[in-house]
Amino acid sequence: MSFINYNAKEIHCKVVYYGPSLGGKTTNIQWIYQKHAHNQETKLVALDNEPERTLFFDFLPMNVGEIRGYKTRFHLYSVPGQVVYDASRKLILKGLDGVVFVADSQKERMEENLEALKNLERNLEQQGYDIREIPLVMQYNKRDLPNAASMAELRTALNFYNAPEVEGCAAEGKGVEESLKMVSKSILNVLKGGSNI
């Protein structure tokens, strides 16, 4: 549901980082903000709901190109990870253009990953979206931990939609840019009239 600002000649796209509590959503957004904010006139806004928080900011990446003379501005949001904040999750999903699902690679977090993924699918459905038709990237975070599940285990357990996958360690910035680039390219492809892949 991109928004077009005709005066500024910009297309505004919304990317939502979704996943289990403490999986790395916030870390992804903070890393991107720290890397790009010095070139932008933007602020990182945090809505704190102890112990969870929602972060968002917008930025204008210079390397994604234009669509018919319009620059593309991305608004990045993270949702609260805990189920008790489901109303906030639903609100944040409104008008989205793409999702980066940040899964926690630790074996003992697999059930929480699955619960968050099912919750994402259900919340999207309630808003008229089909998870198979929106730009979606699976980021397997915390790959540096000794108790991380194998990529094959993660893929089998979580990637029902054959979405593009990225291995990550958001605390070190690994996989963060790649995830955003993948979902951005997919969104731009949809805006140009193509598929989400």
Phi, psi and omega per residue, in radians:
M1 nan 1.006 -3.111
S2 -1.072 2.596 3.115
F3 -1.941 2.347 -3.130
I4 -1.856 2.167 3.049
N5 -1.749 1.748 -3.052
Y6 -1.178 -0.623 -3.124
N7 -1.130 -0.776 -3.116
A8 -1.515 -0.101 -3.068
K9 0.951 0.927 3.139
E10 -2.299 2.566 2.977
I11 -1.888 2.203 -3.119
H12 -1.762 2.164 -3.134
C13 -2.082 2.535 -3.082
K14 -1.964 2.129 3.089
V15 -1.983 2.230 -3.119
V16 -1.946 2.258 3.045
Y17 -1.640 2.080 -3.016
Y18 -2.164 2.654 3.091
G19 2.771 -3.069 -3.104
P20 -1.249 2.852 3.095
S21 -1.001 2.373 3.093
L22 1.035 0.490 -3.135
G23 -1.516 -0.325 3.115
G24 2.192 0.126 -3.136
K25 -1.062 -0.894 -3.135
T26 -1.068 -0.738 -3.126
T27 -1.082 -0.691 3.079
N28 -1.015 -0.903 -3.078
I29 -1.150 -0.721 3.119
Q30 -1.088 -0.715 -3.132
W31 -1.118 -0.789 3.130
I32 -1.103 -0.748 -3.135
Y33 -1.070 -0.827 -3.119
Q34 -1.088 -0.584 -3.111
K35 -1.355 -0.555 -2.998
H36 -1.959 -0.308 -2.986
A37 -1.078 -0.546 -3.109
H38 -1.119 -0.372 3.105
N39 -1.617 -0.042 -2.971
Q40 -2.120 2.833 2.964
E41 -1.837 1.340 -3.073
T42 -2.541 2.790 3.093
K43 -2.203 2.563 3.034
L44 -1.499 2.093 -3.098
V45 -1.874 2.291 3.123
A46 -2.053 2.249 3.020
L47 -1.865 1.788 -3.041
D48 -1.476 2.241 2.959
N49 -2.232 1.483 -3.025
E50 -0.801 2.350 -0.026
P51 -1.546 0.025 -3.111
E52 -1.657 2.821 3.008
R53 -2.633 2.710 3.076
T54 -1.906 2.305 3.106
L55 -2.040 2.553 2.965
F56 -2.719 2.668 3.001
F57 -2.821 2.873 3.090
D58 -2.146 2.659 3.098
F59 -2.675 2.849 -3.082
L60 -2.020 1.624 -3.137
P61 -1.202 2.447 -3.059
M62 -1.494 -0.239 -2.972
N63 -1.843 0.194 -3.133
V64 -1.700 -0.134 3.066
G65 1.508 -3.096 -3.100
E66 -2.059 2.766 3.044
I67 -2.106 1.941 -3.124
R68 0.867 0.766 3.089
G69 1.460 0.061 3.132
Y70 -1.830 2.311 3.042
K71 -1.360 2.728 -3.117
T72 -1.923 2.142 3.090
R73 -1.894 2.321 -3.134
F74 -1.876 2.383 3.048
H75 -1.900 2.063 -3.083
L76 -1.826 2.297 -3.134
Y77 -2.258 2.517 2.938
S78 -1.972 2.512 3.098
V79 -1.701 2.711 3.015
P80 -1.113 2.471 -3.071
G81 -1.405 -0.474 -3.057
Q82 -1.418 2.491 -3.080
V83 -1.069 -0.507 -3.121
V84 -1.082 -0.289 3.122
Y85 -1.773 0.522 -3.062
D86 -1.076 -0.602 3.113
A87 -1.079 -0.697 3.087
S88 -1.139 -0.722 3.118
R89 -1.002 -0.831 -3.117
K90 -1.061 -0.751 -3.139
L91 -1.087 -0.745 -3.123
I92 -1.176 -0.526 -3.140
L93 -1.265 -0.329 -3.097
K94 -1.018 2.278 3.073
G95 1.263 0.358 -3.106
L96 -1.273 2.759 3.059
D97 -1.978 -0.431 -3.130
G98 -2.870 2.831 -3.102
V99 -2.300 2.369 2.898
V100 -1.876 1.972 3.103
F101 -1.565 2.011 -3.098
V102 -1.710 1.825 -3.141
A103 -1.642 2.492 3.060
D104 -1.496 2.065 -3.049
S105 -1.227 -0.206 -3.107
Q106 -1.108 2.320 -3.069
K107 -0.948 -0.698 -3.086
E108 -1.283 -0.100 3.125
R109 -1.775 0.075 -3.060
M110 -1.028 -0.737 -3.127
E111 -1.123 -0.701 3.107
E112 -1.162 -0.653 3.058
N113 -1.035 -0.838 -3.111
L114 -1.102 -0.728 3.120
E115 -1.092 -0.746 3.125
A116 -1.152 -0.680 -3.141
L117 -1.163 -0.755 3.099
K118 -1.125 -0.660 3.111
N119 -1.121 -0.724 3.091
L120 -1.044 -0.861 -3.115
E121 -1.045 -0.789 -3.127
R122 -1.121 -0.795 -3.131
N123 -1.158 -0.646 3.079
L124 -1.127 -0.784 3.129
E125 -0.991 -0.766 -3.126
Q126 -1.095 -0.374 3.134
Q127 -1.796 0.157 3.067
G128 1.531 0.200 3.103
Y129 -1.720 2.628 2.994
D130 -1.938 2.135 -3.077
I131 -1.012 -0.445 -3.132
R132 -1.349 -0.241 -3.052
E133 -1.914 -0.099 3.121
I134 -1.732 2.666 3.028
P135 -1.065 2.143 -3.091
L136 -2.400 2.312 3.052
V137 -2.179 2.352 3.080
M138 -1.701 2.051 3.061
Q139 -1.887 2.075 3.089
Y140 -1.623 1.781 -3.027
N141 -1.558 2.907 3.099
K142 1.098 0.657 3.139
R143 -1.186 -0.256 -3.099
D144 -1.415 -0.183 -3.063
L145 -1.416 2.541 -3.088
P146 -1.151 -0.426 -3.116
N147 -1.696 0.362 3.128
A148 -1.249 2.390 3.062
A149 -1.210 2.768 3.108
S150 -1.232 2.802 3.103
M151 -1.064 -0.661 3.135
A152 -1.103 -0.725 3.110
E153 -1.113 -0.783 -3.137
L154 -1.106 -0.776 -3.131
R155 -1.057 -0.814 -3.126
T156 -1.139 -0.721 -3.070
A157 -1.337 -0.511 -2.949
L158 -2.162 -0.508 -2.993
N159 -1.651 1.210 -3.141
F160 -1.242 -0.325 -2.966
Y161 -1.808 0.106 3.137
N162 0.948 0.703 3.135
A163 -1.342 2.712 3.039
P164 -1.012 2.563 -3.069
E165 -2.148 2.562 3.103
V166 -2.377 2.336 2.994
E167 -1.498 2.383 -3.073
G168 -2.448 2.807 2.931
C169 -2.509 1.480 -2.984
A170 -1.024 -0.560 -3.139
A171 -1.065 -0.477 3.116
E172 -1.826 0.020 -3.131
G173 1.439 0.070 -3.115
K174 -1.323 2.211 3.108
G175 1.446 -0.141 -3.073
V176 -1.225 -0.942 3.130
E177 -1.108 -0.708 -3.118
E178 -1.056 -0.754 3.140
S179 -1.082 -0.803 -3.123
L180 -1.146 -0.725 3.124
K181 -1.095 -0.736 -3.127
M182 -1.084 -0.854 -3.106
V183 -1.192 -0.621 3.122
S184 -1.113 -0.804 3.129
K185 -1.066 -0.716 3.123
S186 -1.118 -0.733 3.099
I187 -1.096 -0.798 3.139
L188 -1.093 -0.652 3.100
N189 -1.094 -0.744 3.100
V190 -1.107 -0.758 -3.141
L191 -1.080 -0.534 3.131
K192 -1.473 0.013 3.082
G193 1.728 0.165 3.128
G194 -1.662 -2.877 3.108
S195 -1.573 3.061 -3.099
N196 -1.480 0.162 -3.088
I197 -1.894 nan nan
